Amino acid sequence: MKLLIIFVSLVVAGSLLAANSDVSPNPGTPGATDADFTELDMFELIPLGATERCVGVGFDGTNFWVTDAQSLGGNLWIHIISGDAAHTLITTVDQNNISSGWGLRDLCWDGTYMYGSQGNAVEYYDATYAKAGSYLCYACSPNRAQAWDGTYFYTGSFSPEIYQVTWDGVSGSTASYTTWSSAVLNGGTYGAAWDAAHNCLWVSTASYDGMLYQIDDMGVSLAAWNLDPQCNIAGGCTMGEYAPTDEEQLWVLDQNLPAMYCFDVGIVNLENNTWGAIKAVF
């Protein structure tokens, strides 16, 4: 009887966790923790006015934008948080007539606008946090991951596929896309961040296994990293400044606390064969 009670308790706990996290319906198998990814910084989001359903993050060169799927009065918020070491709340703004219950998922910045994905639409906001327009993207539904490499957008959802997206810059138009990669093995694609220094895409996932994927500019897998226990159910991710050194590093949103974690991805451009050599050492 005691074993039955324990089993039922675990099932209920798992259901409650899933209800508060936007996770893959097909959880992956946990991998071994990889000690090579150094945690540089971390800050929790609830003390900054967020709820337990933060899912997306982008960095505009100065501040983080964190999306909140459920807040006071049922509104969908974007919390603007300083990128400096204090990580204070700058302001909170409305996502502005977003229809999805989870609101904007992942975010990315192109130097002028912040783009946020939801359903089959990508909304974009200017530097004053006002919504400036949107475009349609039918690569997947919902569009979750969102990254920009200076030419193309990248998106993905509950599958291994990452799509490369071409948009004409006209609000209301429909973007074209191609399947660019199938490297995300756990099918929990959530966030994407283009790393210009390494010419690669980082992909955070939400499949209970903490996996982060590094994909080269041709869509080929370079490496997989385990961010458990910090981010075993990740939300969005972004490249952003690590204030103490002014270096650009990888920030991943954890849906559990929720919280933001900064991981050291180095500042030296590593080619495919270099990564192979490093992986052989470990």
Rosetta blueprint (number, residue, H / E / L):
1 M L
2 K H
3 L H
4 L H
5 I H
6 I H
7 F H
8 V H
9 S H
10 L H
11 V H
12 V H
13 A H
14 G H
15 S H
16 L H
17 L H
18 A H
19 A H
20 N L
21 S L
22 D L
23 V L
24 S L
25 P L
26 N L
27 P L
28 G L
29 T L
30 P L
31 G L
32 A L
33 T L
34 D L
35 A L
36 D L
37 F L
38 T L
39 E E
40 L E
41 D E
42 M E
43 F E
44 E E
45 L L
46 I H
47 P H
48 L H
49 G L
50 A L
51 T L
52 E L
53 R L
54 C E
55 V E
56 G E
57 V E
58 G E
59 F E
60 D L
61 G L
62 T L
63 N E
64 F E
65 W E
66 V E
67 T E
68 D E
69 A L
70 Q L
71 S L
72 L H
73 G H
74 G H
75 N L
76 L L
77 W E
78 I E
79 H E
80 I E
81 I E
82 S E
83 G L
84 D L
85 A L
86 A L
87 H L
88 T L
89 L E
90 I E
91 T E
92 T E
93 V E
94 D E
95 Q L
96 N L
97 N L
98 I L
99 S L
100 S L
101 G L
102 W L
103 G L
104 L L
105 R L
106 D L
107 L E
108 C E
109 W E
110 D L
111 G L
112 T L
113 Y L
114 M E
115 Y E
116 G E
117 S E
118 Q E
119 G L
120 N L
121 A E
122 V E
123 E E
124 Y E
125 Y E
126 D L
127 A L
128 T L
129 Y L
130 A L
131 K E
132 A E
133 G E
134 S E
135 Y E
136 L E
137 C L
138 Y L
139 A L
140 C L
141 S L
142 P L
143 N L
144 R L
145 A L
146 Q L
147 A E
148 W E
149 D L
150 G L
151 T L
152 Y L
153 F E
154 Y E
155 T E
156 G E
157 S L
158 F L
159 S L
160 P L
161 E L
162 I E
163 Y E
164 Q E
165 V E
166 T E
167 W L
168 D L
169 G L
170 V L
171 S L
172 G L
173 S L
174 T E
175 A L
176 S E
177 Y E
178 T E
179 T E
180 W E
181 S E
182 S L
183 A L
184 V L
185 L L
186 N L
187 G L
188 G L
189 T E
190 Y E
191 G E
192 A E
193 A E
194 W E
195 D E
196 A L
197 A L
198 H L
199 N L
200 C E
201 L E
202 W E
203 V E
204 S E
205 T E
206 A E
207 S L
208 Y L
209 D L
210 G L
211 M E
212 L E
213 Y E
214 Q E
215 I E
216 D E
217 D L
218 M L
219 G L
220 V L
221 S E
222 L E
223 A E
224 A E
225 W E
226 N E
227 L L
228 D L
229 P L
230 Q L
231 C L
232 N L
233 I E
234 A E
235 G E
236 G E
237 C E
238 T E
239 M E
240 G E
241 E E
242 Y E
243 A L
244 P L
245 T L
246 D L
247 E E
248 E E
249 Q E
250 L E
251 W E
252 V E
253 L E
254 D E
255 Q L
256 N L
257 L L
258 P L
259 A E
260 M E
261 Y E
262 C E
263 F E
264 D L
265 V L
266 G L
267 I L
268 V L
269 N L
270 L L
271 E L
272 N H
273 N H
274 T H
275 W H
276 G H
277 A H
278 I H
279 K H
280 A H
281 V H
282 F L
